[in-house]
């Protein structure tokens, strides 16, 4: 048994955290659920000058563009009642089918005083990664020669929380603003302050949105909720598909995400949105710092609780609670400043793993210290200590019937039955089982390990054997191994002759070895008695 080394345990912590971070996304889902459950941020109020028009998508591009042409012509038909802006949550691809007609309809809408915006998809068509050459997939004449603005509409929804990047880095120094930011800067006088930090907002009730939404079908506008005729005068209209334009598992569609994000930007203050702090260096630094704090607190608490019988329990409690309190205090302070620490679950798991490893390290160190520091006893309590692997119930039963039972029937030269330590009946409920095992090894005259296929792989078998070998070197215990078929001999005892369990008379061989130990002890006792008696007689004669 080697002394535990902290470097190996540090590597174990790194590997465990890497497995959690890269092997599962459960911790990321937990971050979102935790934020949604603890955030006091309200959903944005719906501004009266914001409305949605649902235009069902069609797989045939000319047909869908034809619907948009009809809608644009309908909105431009009454210049005095024209909307302030129309925001298309639609990607207009580079296909030319129906494009001239669409551009002409949008020019007519602009002539009525309406600003026109549209979405772009900045992701590469094959890799879905941000791509600086995204305009190659879009209708350049429309975007670069006609529209009043464009931007991305990439949103992530987790439960009732929506996240988006106000400014998206595409690579090669190219960035792209969100369509939300573009429209809000022009119509809500809300410039972008935190350009590089994602923004978070809570979705409002669907009923609130539906009160300001219409569906465009067969050239007519139909209210999604009961209401009067549509009045779009000086309003900002979001156009898109409310049914099919949604990411898998999302509760709301893309146009709804865009609408609620615009509603949050329309608020007079940042009460409806929060800035998200989330990046890899911050995550790694926070995780390492909190885990390091847990290790320091564990070391301090372990030293302070030296006299406590629950030393490791107090150590774990202090090392777990204090770093988590620091994390909670930091999160609360950031929330008060309008910032959200979006990655808290992984640092918390880092603390938990660090505390568990500290507890295991301390436990292993105590075992090592107990094995290597225990001193031999003078008067053995047990004649034989039986060491065996407990992983296989069938093997345990075999040891009980073919080893322990015959041992208990054997007779000591003193005329009594052998005192055998077999942990199943000897260790009582409430005993400190490891101390009990080591004390039993130290107070036994013979150590009988039963080498099975997995004996050498069991830590506690190794502890028992290491303690026995140390006492064997000191001359206080004899080792009488029994090797089962297919088992290999542990290195710690490869110089001790063993008995093969497959031999029919293997317990007879064991008894013969034990008898030699008892006879040797008797000869030593007789020799010691003669020496002591001679000394007493010499002293008596001298005194006489």
N, C-alpha and C positions, 0 to 999 in steps of 0.2 A: 504494500500500500504506500503510494508516494504522497508527499505533502502537496496539498492543493495549491495551485499557482493562480494568482489573480489575473494574469494575462490571458490564460485559457478561458476564464469565465468572462472576461471582457469581450473576447472574440465570440463567445457564445451569445452574449447580449446583442452584438452587432448582427450576427446571423439570424437570431430570432426576430429582431426588428425588421431586417431585410425581407424575411419570409412573410411577415405581416404586411409590410408596405407594398411589396411587389406581387405577393401571391394571392391577395384578395382585395376587394374594394369595399369590404364591409365597414372598415373604419371611416371611409369617405362618406358612405351613406349615414353613418352614425353622426358625423359632423353636421350634416344638413338637418337631421332630425333634432339634434341637440339645439342647434340655432333656432329652428322653427319653434321649439317648445319653450325656449327661454327668452326669446326676443320680445321686447316691449314695443317694437316698431309697428306703427299702425299701417294698414293698407292705405294707399293714396285715395283721396277723395276724387270723384269723377268730375272733371271740368265740364261745364255746360257747352263749351265750344268744341267738344271732341265727340265724334261719332264713327260708327263702323258700317261698312256695306259688305255683305257676304256675297261673293260672286263664285258660284260653284265651278271648280276646275273641270277642264275637259282635256282628255289625252291628246286630242287633235289640236295642234297649236293654232291653226287658222280659226277654228271654231271658238276657242277660248279668247283669242285676240279680238274676234268679232264681237264677243260679249262686252269686252272692255271698251271697244269703240262705241257701242250702243250706250253704255253707261256714261262715257265722257260726253257724248252728244246730249244726253239727257240733262246732265249737270250744267252744261254750257248753254242750254236752251233759253234760260232766263238770266241774263247777265246781272240784273239787280239782285237776284237771289243766289248767285254763284257762291260756292264755298271759298274760304280763304286759301285752303291748300288741299290737295289730294295726294295722299301718300299710298303708293302701290306697294304692298308687301308681296311683290311678284318679281321674279327674276326673268327679264326679257333676254332670251338667248339670241345667239347670232343668226338664227334662221330668219330668212327674209319673208317667209309666208305671212301675209297680212300685216307686215311691218309698215309699209307706206300709209295704209289706211289708219293704222293706230297712231302714227306720228302726226298725221293731219288732224285727227280728232283731238289729240293732246294740244296741238297748236291752237285749235279753236277754244279749248278750255283755258289756255293761258291768255288768249285774247280777251276773255271775259274777266280777267284780273285774278285768276287762280294760279297759285304756284303748284308745280307738279314735281313730285319726288318718287323715286323707285328704289327697290332693294337690289343688291348684288350679292352673289354667292362667291366669296373669295377663296373657296376651297378647290383644291385640284380635283378634277373629275375622277381620277383613279385612286389617289391616296387619301382624299378628304382632308389633307393638311392645308394650312394657310399658304397661299400661292401668290407671289407678286404679279404673275402674268395672268391673273383671273379675267382681265378684260377680253382676252382672246375668245372666251366662251360667251361673251355678251354682245348685244347689238350696239356697237360703238356709235353709229350715227345718232341713235336715240339718247344714249347716256351722255355723250360728249358734246352733242350739238343741239340738244333740245331741252333736257331736264334742268330744273333749277337746283337739283342736288341729288346725291345718292349716298348710300351707306349700307353696311352689312346689317343683317337681322338675325344673327346667331345668338340664340338664347339657350340657357340650361335651366330646366325646371326640376326641382326636388321638393316634392310635397307641394306646399303652397308658397314656396320661395322661388324667385326667378333671379338668375344671375346673367349679366352680360358685360362684355368688355367695351367701354366707351371708345377706346382707341385700340385697334387690333394690329399687332405687328405681323407683317406678312413675310418678312425676310428681305435681305438685300437693302435694308434701310427703308423699305416701303411700309407705310402704315395706312390704315383705313378707319375712319370714324364710323361709329354706329349710326344708323339712320335716325335713331332716337335723338342723338346729340345734334345731328345736322338740322332736324326739324325744330328742336327745342331752342337752339341758338337763334334761329331765324324768326320764330313766332312766339316764344315764351321768354325771350331775353335771358336765357339761362346758359351762359358760357360754361365750358368744361373746366372745372377746377382741378380735379384729381384725374389727370389724363391717363395715367398708367395703372390705376387701381380699378378692378372690377366693381360694379355696383350691384347691390342687392335690394330687392323690394318684395313685399308680400302682395300676392294677388288679392284683389277685392272680391266680393260676392259676384257670382255670375249674373244674378238678377239685376244688379246695378249696371252691369255692362249691357245686358239685353234691352234695357230701357232706352238705350241710345244706339240700337243696332237695327239694320234693315237687310233684307235679302233681295237681291236683284234677280228676277226670273221673268223670262219672256217679255223683256222690255219694261217691266214694272218693278216698283219698289214696295216690298211687303214688310211691315213692322214685325220684328221678332217678339215683341211684347205689345200689349194693347196700347194704342196711342193714336194721335191724329196724323194728319198728312206730314210727310217729312219736310222739315225746314232746315236746309243746310247753309243758310245765309251766314257768311263769315265764320263758318265752322271748319275745323280740320277733319277731313274724312280719311279714314284708313280703309283701304280696299284689299280684300284677300279672301281666301277660302277658310271659313271658320270650322269646317267639318274635317277636311282631309289634310290640311296643312298643320300637322302636329307631329312632334317627335314621339317615338314609342313610349308609352307609359305616362305621358304628360297629361295633366288635367285640362290644360287650355291649349288653344291653337296658337300658331305663330302670330297672326294678326292681333289676337288678344294679348299676347306678351308685349307686342309693340304698343298697343293701346295703353296698357297699365303702366308701362315704362314711361310713355309720354305723359300720362296723368301724374306720375311721381315727379317728373321734371317740371310740370306745370305748377306744382305746389310752390308757395312763396318761400319755403325753407326746406332744408334737407331732412325734414322729419319723416318723409315717406321712403327714403332710400338711405343706404349705408354703404360705406366704402369697405371693400374686402381686402384684408391683408393676407395674402397667400402666395408664397413662393418657396422654392426648394431650399435656398440657403437659410431662410427664416425657420422653416420646418426642421431642418437638420440641427441648426444651432439650438433651438428651443428644446428639442428632444434630448440632445446630449447634455445640455445644461441642467435640465430637471432630473435626468437620470444620475448625473454626477452629484447633484444635491442630495438625492435619495441615498446614494452610497455613503456620502459624508455623514449624513444624519444617522444612517444605520451603524456606522463605525462608532460614532459618538454615543448613541443610545446603548449599544452593546457594552461599551466600557462603563457607562454610568449604571447599568443594571446588573453589575457583576454579582451581587448577592441575591438577586431575584431568581426564583425557580422558573419563572416565565420569561427568561432573559430574551430568547429569540422572539417571543410574541411581542414584547414591548419594543424590541428593535424594529420589527416589521411595521408595527402600528405607527411609530414615530416617522420612519422612513417613507411611509406611504402617505400619511396625512399632511405633513408639512409641505412637500413639493406640490401636492395637489391644491393645497390652500394658496400657495404662491401662484399657481396657474389660474385658479379661479379669480384671485385678486387682480391679476394682470388682465384677464378677459373683461372683468367688470370695469376697470379703468379705461380700457380702450373703447368699450361700448359707450361710456359717458362722453367720450370725445368723438363719437360718430364713426368709429372704426370697429370692424369685426375681425377678430382673429379666427379665420375660417378653419384652421387645422389644429384642433385641440385633442382629438381622440388619440392620434398616434403618439404625441408627447405623453399623454396620460398612460397609454399602454407601455410606453418606454419606462415610465416610473414603476408600473406594476411588474414588468419583467425584471427590472433592476432589483426591486425588493425581493422578488422570488429567488433570483440568483444569489443575492446577498444572504438570504436565509439558507439556501442550499450550500453555499460556500462555507458559511459559519458552521453549519451542521457537519459537513465533511471535515472541516478543520478540527472540530471538537472530537469527531471520531478518530481522526489521525492522532490527535494529542492523547486521547484516551488509550489507544492501542500502544503508542510508543512511550507513554509515561507511566503506565500501570506497573506496580512493583509486585513481585511474587509473594505469595502468602506462605506461611510456615506449615500450617496444618490443613491439608486438602479436605474440602467438604464433600466432594464427589470423587468417586473412583474413576468414572469415565464420562467424558463430555462427547456427545454425538453431534457432529456438524454435518449438515446436508442441505441440498437445494430444496426449497419449498414450493417451487413454481408448478410442479406436476403433482396433482393429488394422488395419482397412481403410484408415483415414486415415493411420496410421503408414506402411503400405506405399506409399500414394500419395506421401507426402512423400519417402520414400526413393528411389522410382523417378523422380519427376517434378521434384524439387527438388534433393535432395542429389547424385544421380548426375550431372545436367548441371553442377552447380557444380564437381564434382571434375574434370570434363573441361575446364573453362575455364582459360585461361592468364593468368597475371599479366604485366604489362608487363616484369617482370624475367626473363621466359622460363620460369618454373616453373609447375607446376599450383597451383591455389588450395589453401590449407590450410583445410579445412572442419571445424568442430566440430559433430558430430552425436552426441548423448549415447549412443546404443545401442552403438557400438563404442569410444567414447572413454573412458567411465567403466569402470574395472576393478573386479573383486571386491575388497572391502575399502576402496575409496575412500570418503571422506566426500563423498557425492554432492552435497549442497547447496553445500558449500564449493567443490567441483570445478566446479559449474555457474557460481557467481558469479565464480570466478577466471577461468573461460573467457570469460564475458561481458566482464570487465575487460581481458582480454588479446586481444580480437578487434577488428579494425578496422571491420568491418561487422556489424550485427545484422539478421538476416532472420527476422522473425516470420511464421508462416503462420497467418493469422486463419481459424479454423474456427468452426462454430456455437457450440462450447462453450469456445473459447479464453479468453474474458474471464472465464469462471466457474472456471477452473482456477487455484488459488492460486499454483502454481509458475510458471505462465506469467506471472502478474501480477508475481511477484518478478523474473523475468528481464527483463520489459519495463520495470519500474520502474528496475532497475539500469541498463539500456541508456539510458533517457531521461535519467537523471542524467548519464551520461557524454556523451550527445549534447549536453546543455546546456553541458558543460565543453569540448566540441569534440574529444573523443577517439574518438568512435565515430559512424558513420553508420547510420541506420535505413532499411532497404529492405524494406517490408512487402509480403506477398502475401496478398490477400484471396480466400478461397474463396467460391463462390456461396452467398448466404443468410447470410453471417456479417456481424456488425457490428463496427465498429472500436472498440477499447477507448478510453476517454476519455483515458488517459494518452498516447496517440499519435494523437489525432484531427486533429492539425495536420500530420501527415507523409503525403505523397502515397503511395498504395499502387498495386500492380499487380494487376489482376484475373486470377485463376487460370483463369477460363473463356475468356480470350483465347488463341487458338492459339499465339501467339508470346510468351506471358507471360515465359518464361525469356530470350528475346532482349531484352525490355525490362529484365529484371533485370540482364542482362549489361551493357547500356548504362549503367544507373545505376552499377553497380560500376566500369565503366571510367572514368566521370567521377571517381569517388573516387580510383582509382589515379593518373589523370593529374594530379589536384589535388595528391596527395601528392608526385608526382615534381616538379611545379613548385615546391612548397614546399621540397623537398630541394635543387633547383638554386638557388633563391633564397638559401637558407641557406648553400650552398656559396660562392656569389659574395660574399656579405657577409663570410663568414669569410675567404675568400681576399683580399678587399680589405683587411681589417684586418691580415692577416698581412703583406701587401706594404708597407703603411704603416709597420708596426712595423719591418720589415726595413730599409726605407730610412732610417728614423730611426736605427736602430742603426748602419747603415753610415756 
